[in-house]
């Protein structure tokens, strides 16, 4: 039996938005040139931040792609002899859904399933099906992790609204994104689709149960094709995201739970819910506004909320904010204390002698650094993160490079021709530069006979760092006079790559050993990876944690 993996992007819109509902295929399917069989198990991986394994299923049917469809599917896929390969369309059935509780990359690595993460990182999107070389024992471990679902706690996968809770709709969109004027759409900021229903609407536009299926209206549209708003729900499985359904009353909305579209019959029908008109020259053109009635199945939540005549009456309420509001009294007190300390320095001196004040400062700094480290780890593990994105994060957390440097950074453009990504200073005034490269590099190390050596990306980055150092050496006197910085003994750190993206089978231990061997032959330049840099910083935070914190 063969195992397969399919990667989907939570931000992508599947093809079909320009087609009618009758022409759109709602099934989860893909076209591949691999040799597969009905019954083969498949993992579905949601890419992007907050991603992971979101579903486990199997291939239920296969069919040969008609020759007439070859041109659009294989423009860049030809065999070495120039012939068009045989393609197969595979349809998947998802027996286990974890759209809201994905198996994260960290959980997979902790369970010894790093291979799954590496394969997902290198597979690419667009529902590409790739072979997953796993022994049966490791496949059973993946299934076990799926059964022991863990609710995500890190943004953007975390969801903090419990079923039956009322929130203000404006606050919901401020935090999670989406269009507050639409009935349905993508969350935008998080991997979710949002659907709002109103029990007070007349007739078929009100949500109602048909056995175990909820009939809920979508977004009214006047065009013939499926709108992007309605596609957010119709194609949520193709994107690997859950549908979050809310009851609306005025400015408030009550969270009901997580739903999934019925793939066998996604739409019950279309209801004419209004009319749109436009004047062209001297003619008025009118169109019917039609609203789809979705067929949804409850995955996690409270069905009784939709049956209650007044679910808002005794429902708990919560406030949502981009910045937590529960600590406003504490924040106000701290701001007041800071104002007093600024106006009366003797107060600051007195507080500095208190062990509690020192502990508070330590805990506050450590919490801020831990939050920054989590954000950097998430960004580094996202294949779409650019060098610029990583640079913005690292610039505000220079402590990650160790305690031998002064806080903050010096100017980046020390010479006319070159610009360092990050410039650190030692207490004696000597300079240390940092060159940041992207994390998503698949050939970070490569095979050389029976050993591993660093790849082209590392050699190129080190060559760039050496050129920086030579330029600094040549401008040493000028920098010392103008800026008071001694560049004669300058050194460089190159941060490049992440072991999760390496596709040649080398694990993190082998990559670390290869780079360590490479560093042993360098003098003023040192190379590290993002996962090694982050891991070292995390261990430092853990060692400096205050007792009981």
ZAMARGU-4260 file (C-alpha; in steps of 0.2 Angstrom, whole numbers, plus 5000, padded with zeros to 4 digits):
<rodrens>
0) 5000/5000/5000 | 5006/5017/4995 | 5004/5033/5006 | 5001/5050/4998 | 5002/5068/5004
5) 4992/5083/4996 | 4996/5101/5000 | 4983/5115/4999 | 4985/5133/5003 | 4972/5141/5015
10) 4973/5158/5005 | 4971/5151/4988 | 4955/5151/4978 | 4952/5134/4968 | 4948/5135/4950
15) 4930/5136/4946 | 4925/5153/4952 | 4921/5159/4934 | 4910/5144/4931 | 4892/5140/4935
20) 4888/5129/4950 | 4883/5115/4938 | 4900/5115/4930 | 4910/5116/4946 | 4916/5100/4953
25) 4914/5101/4972 | 4924/5085/4976 | 4942/5085/4983 | 4952/5079/4968 | 4968/5081/4960
30) 4977/5077/4943 | 4993/5067/4945 | 5005/5057/4934 | 5009/5045/4948 | 5004/5027/4949
35) 4991/5026/4962 | 4976/5014/4967 | 4959/5016/4975 | 4960/5014/4993 | 4978/5022/4995
40) 4978/5033/5011 | 4981/5052/5009 | 4986/5065/5021 | 4980/5083/5017 | 4992/5097/5023
45) 4986/5115/5024 | 5001/5126/5020 | 5004/5144/5027 | 5005/5150/5045 | 4995/5139/5057
50) 4995/5125/5045 | 4998/5106/5047 | 4989/5090/5043 | 4970/5095/5042 | 4963/5079/5036
55) 4966/5060/5033 | 4957/5051/5019 | 4959/5039/5005 | 4958/5038/4986 | 4940/5033/4981
60) 4941/5033/4962 | 4953/5036/4948 | 4950/5041/4930 | 4961/5045/4915 | 4961/5063/4910
65) 4953/5065/4893 | 4966/5070/4879 | 4956/5086/4876 | 4960/5092/4894 | 4979/5089/4892
70) 4984/5106/4885 | 4979/5116/4900 | 4986/5103/4912 | 5003/5098/4905 | 5009/5114/4897
75) 5025/5112/4907 | 5024/5093/4911 | 5032/5082/4897 | 5043/5067/4898 | 5061/5068/4893
80) 5057/5062/4875 | 5045/5077/4873 | 5029/5066/4874 | 5014/5070/4885 | 5013/5059/4901
85) 4998/5049/4905 | 4988/5059/4918 | 4975/5052/4931 | 4962/5062/4941 | 4960/5055/4958
90) 4945/5059/4969 | 4948/5059/4988 | 4936/5055/5002 | 4941/5063/5019 | 4936/5051/5033
95) 4944/5061/5047 | 4944/5080/5047 | 4955/5091/5059 | 4952/5108/5050 | 4951/5117/5067
100) 4964/5106/5076 | 4978/5102/5063 | 4992/5091/5068 | 5006/5105/5068 | 5024/5103/5062
105) 5030/5104/5080 | 5019/5089/5085 | 5024/5079/5070 | 5043/5082/5074 | 5041/5078/5092
110) 5033/5061/5087 | 5048/5057/5075 | 5038/5062/5059 | 5050/5075/5053 | 5049/5067/5036
115) 5030/5072/5034 | 5035/5090/5038 | 5049/5090/5025 | 5039/5082/5012 | 5025/5095/5014
120) 5037/5109/5014 | 5044/5104/4997 | 5028/5098/4989 | 5021/5115/4983 | 5003/5119/4983
125) 4989/5118/4970 | 4983/5101/4977 | 4998/5092/4970 | 4998/5074/4976 | 5016/5068/4981
130) 5021/5051/4987 | 5024/5049/5006 | 5038/5036/5010 | 5032/5031/5027 | 5033/5014/5036
135) 5016/5007/5042 | 5022/5010/5060 | 5024/5029/5057 | 5007/5030/5047 | 4999/5023/5063
140) 5007/5036/5073 | 5000/5050/5062 | 4983/5042/5064 | 4985/5042/5083 | 4990/5060/5083
145) 4974/5064/5073 | 4963/5055/5086 | 4972/5065/5100 | 4967/5082/5093 | 4975/5097/5102
150) 4967/5114/5101 | 4979/5126/5093 | 4985/5140/5105 | 4995/5150/5094 | 4989/5163/5081
155) 4983/5162/5068 | 4976/5145/5070 | 4970/5148/5088 | 4951/5151/5090 | 4946/5158/5107
160) 4927/5160/5105 | 4917/5146/5113 | 4900/5140/5105 | 4886/5150/5113 | 4896/5165/5116
165) 4891/5182/5109 | 4903/5195/5102 | 4901/5211/5093 | 4902/5209/5075 | 4913/5224/5072
170) 4926/5217/5084 | 4925/5200/5076 | 4930/5207/5059 | 4943/5219/5067 | 4952/5204/5075
175) 4949/5190/5062 | 4946/5200/5046 | 4933/5198/5033 | 4920/5210/5026 | 4907/5215/5039
180) 4894/5219/5025 | 4894/5201/5018 | 4885/5186/5024 | 4899/5174/5020 | 4918/5176/5016
185) 4935/5172/5021 | 4942/5177/5037 | 4957/5184/5028 | 4968/5185/5044 | 4966/5167/5049
190) 4963/5150/5041 | 4944/5151/5043 | 4928/5154/5033 | 4915/5165/5041 | 4896/5162/5038
195) 4882/5173/5046 | 4864/5168/5047 | 4849/5178/5053 | 4834/5168/5060 | 4822/5183/5057
200) 4824/5182/5038 | 4809/5176/5029 | 4805/5159/5021 | 4820/5150/5014 | 4832/5164/5019
205) 4831/5159/5037 | 4842/5144/5043 | 4833/5128/5046 | 4837/5109/5049 | 4834/5096/5036
210) 4837/5081/5047 | 4856/5082/5051 | 4859/5095/5037 | 4858/5113/5041 | 4851/5123/5026
215) 4859/5141/5027 | 4858/5155/5015 | 4875/5162/5007 | 4879/5178/4999 | 4866/5185/4986
220) 4874/5187/4969 | 4868/5193/4952 | 4882/5186/4941 | 4881/5168/4933 | 4897/5162/4940
225) 4900/5157/4958 | 4906/5172/4968 | 4922/5172/4978 | 4911/5175/4994 | 4901/5159/4991
230) 4916/5150/4986 | 4924/5153/5003 | 4911/5140/5010 | 4908/5129/4994 | 4927/5126/4993
235) 4932/5127/5011 | 4938/5108/5011 | 4949/5112/4996 | 4957/5126/5006 | 4958/5115/5021
240) 4949/5128/5033 | 4934/5126/5044 | 4917/5136/5042 | 4913/5146/5057 | 4894/5149/5058
245) 4887/5164/5068 | 4869/5169/5072 | 4867/5188/5069 | 4856/5200/5079 | 4859/5218/5076
250) 4877/5223/5080 | 4880/5206/5089 | 4883/5189/5083 | 4883/5172/5092 | 4895/5158/5088
255) 4886/5142/5084 | 4901/5131/5079 | 4911/5123/5065 | 4902/5116/5050 | 4907/5107/5034
260) 4899/5108/5017 | 4890/5092/5011 | 4900/5087/4996 | 4887/5076/4989 | 4875/5090/4987
265) 4883/5106/4992 | 4868/5118/4987 | 4850/5114/4990 | 4845/5127/4978 | 4845/5145/4973
270) 4832/5158/4980 | 4828/5175/4971 | 4832/5187/4985 | 4831/5204/4977 | 4835/5213/4961
275) 4849/5223/4954 | 4848/5237/4941 | 4859/5248/4931 | 4856/5261/4917 | 4865/5259/4901
280) 4863/5274/4890 | 4844/5276/4889 | 4840/5259/4895 | 4838/5251/4913 | 4844/5234/4914
285) 4838/5223/4928 | 4845/5207/4935 | 4839/5195/4948 | 4849/5193/4964 | 4850/5175/4968
290) 4856/5167/4985 | 4862/5149/4987 | 4856/5139/5001 | 4871/5129/5007 | 4869/5111/5014
295) 4880/5111/5030 | 4884/5097/5043 | 4889/5101/5061 | 4907/5096/5065 | 4909/5104/5082
300) 4897/5115/5091 | 4879/5116/5099 | 4865/5112/5087 | 4853/5118/5101 | 4858/5136/5098
305) 4849/5135/5081 | 4833/5128/5089 | 4832/5140/5104 | 4819/5153/5101 | 4830/5166/5110
310) 4848/5160/5111 | 4855/5177/5115 | 4845/5179/5131 | 4857/5171/5143 | 4872/5169/5132
315) 4889/5174/5139 | 4897/5189/5131 | 4916/5192/5127 | 4925/5207/5120 | 4937/5204/5106
320) 4952/5216/5103 | 4968/5216/5093 | 4975/5220/5110 | 4968/5211/5125 | 4956/5222/5135
325) 4956/5211/5151 | 4972/5220/5157 | 4966/5238/5155 | 4965/5241/5174 | 4983/5234/5176
330) 4989/5244/5161 | 4982/5260/5167 | 4990/5257/5184 | 5007/5254/5176 | 5005/5269/5165
335) 5001/5279/5181 | 5016/5272/5190 | 5028/5276/5176 | 5022/5294/5176 | 5026/5296/5194
340) 5043/5288/5192 | 5047/5300/5178 | 5042/5315/5188 | 5050/5309/5204 | 5066/5300/5202
345) 5067/5295/5220 | 5052/5284/5218 | 5061/5274/5204 | 5076/5272/5215 | 5065/5265/5229
350) 5056/5253/5218 | 5073/5247/5211 | 5078/5241/5228 | 5062/5229/5229 | 5065/5211/5223
355) 5047/5211/5217 | 5051/5225/5205 | 5066/5216/5198 | 5056/5200/5196 | 5042/5210/5187
360) 5055/5217/5175 | 5062/5200/5172 | 5046/5192/5169 | 5040/5206/5158 | 5056/5205/5147
365) 5055/5186/5146 | 5037/5186/5141 | 5040/5199/5127 | 5055/5189/5121 | 5046/5173/5121
370) 5032/5180/5111 | 5044/5187/5098 | 5053/5170/5097 | 5036/5161/5094 | 5032/5174/5080
375) 5050/5171/5072 | 5048/5152/5073 | 5031/5153/5064 | 5038/5165/5051 | 5053/5154/5048
380) 5043/5138/5046 | 5031/5147/5033 | 5038/5143/5015 | 5031/5160/5009 | 5041/5171/5021
385) 5053/5182/5012 | 5070/5188/5018 | 5063/5205/5021 | 5049/5198/5032 | 5062/5189/5043
390) 5073/5204/5043 | 5059/5215/5051 | 5057/5202/5065 | 5075/5199/5069 | 5079/5218/5069
395) 5069/5220/5085 | 5076/5205/5094 | 5095/5207/5093 | 5096/5198/5110 | 5094/5181/5100
400) 5112/5182/5095 | 5118/5181/5113 | 5123/5192/5128 | 5140/5198/5121 | 5132/5212/5111
405) 5125/5229/5116 | 5106/5231/5115 | 5099/5238/5098 | 5108/5240/5082 | 5120/5252/5074
410) 5117/5260/5057 | 5116/5247/5042 | 5125/5257/5028 | 5143/5259/5035 | 5150/5260/5018
415) 5145/5267/5002 | 5144/5251/4992 | 5137/5239/5005 | 5123/5238/5017 | 5122/5225/5031
420) 5106/5217/5036 | 5110/5219/5055 | 5124/5228/5063 | 5128/5223/5082 | 5141/5231/5093
425) 5152/5223/5107 | 5155/5233/5123 | 5173/5237/5117 | 5166/5245/5101 | 5170/5232/5089
430) 5158/5227/5075 | 5148/5211/5071 | 5137/5210/5056 | 5123/5199/5052 | 5118/5193/5035
435) 5100/5186/5034 | 5094/5175/5020 | 5078/5166/5017 | 5073/5150/5027 | 5065/5141/5013
440) 5080/5133/5004 | 5078/5115/4999 | 5097/5111/4994 | 5104/5118/5010 | 5116/5104/5010
445) 5121/5091/4996 | 5129/5075/4994 | 5147/5073/4990 | 5152/5055/4988 | 5149/5047/5005
450) 5147/5064/5015 | 5137/5079/5015 | 5143/5097/5011 | 5135/5114/5012 | 5125/5119/4996
455) 5127/5134/4984 | 5116/5145/4995 | 5128/5144/5010 | 5143/5147/4999 | 5136/5162/4991
460) 5130/5170/5007 | 5147/5167/5015 | 5156/5174/5000 | 5145/5190/5002 | 5149/5191/5020
465) 5168/5190/5016 | 5166/5204/5004 | 5157/5215/5017 | 5172/5211/5029 | 5185/5216/5016
470) 5176/5232/5013 | 5175/5236/5031 | 5194/5232/5033 | 5198/5245/5019 | 5187/5258/5027
475) 5193/5255/5045 | 5201/5272/5048 | 5187/5282/5042 | 5174/5272/5052 | 5184/5274/5068
480) 5186/5293/5066 | 5168/5296/5059 | 5158/5284/5070 | 5169/5277/5083 | 5167/5259/5077
485) 5182/5248/5076 | 5179/5237/5060 | 5197/5230/5060 | 5192/5215/5070 | 5174/5214/5063
490) 5165/5197/5061 | 5150/5191/5053 | 5135/5178/5056 | 5126/5171/5041 | 5108/5165/5045
495) 5102/5154/5031 | 5090/5140/5028 | 5079/5129/5039 | 5081/5110/5041 | 5062/5108/5038
500) 5064/5113/5020 | 5078/5101/5015 | 5072/5088/5003 | 5086/5076/5001 | 5083/5066/5017
505) 5096/5075/5028 | 5089/5078/5045 | 5092/5092/5057 | 5106/5083/5066 | 5115/5079/5050
510) 5113/5097/5044 | 5120/5104/5060 | 5135/5093/5059 | 5138/5098/5041 | 5138/5116/5045
515) 5148/5114/5061 | 5162/5106/5050 | 5161/5120/5038 | 5162/5133/5052 | 5177/5125/5059
520) 5187/5130/5043 | 5181/5148/5044 | 5188/5162/5055 | 5178/5178/5055 | 5162/5171/5047
525) 5150/5159/5056 | 5135/5150/5048 | 5119/5145/5057 | 5101/5140/5052 | 5085/5148/5058
530) 5080/5133/5068 | 5097/5132/5076 | 5097/5150/5080 | 5079/5149/5087 | 5083/5133/5097
535) 5098/5141/5105 | 5088/5156/5110 | 5074/5146/5117 | 5086/5136/5128 | 5093/5152/5134
540) 5076/5158/5139 | 5072/5142/5148 | 5088/5143/5158 | 5085/5161/5163 | 5067/5158/5169
545) 5063/5164/5186 | 5059/5151/5199 | 5040/5147/5198 | 5038/5157/5182
</rodrens>
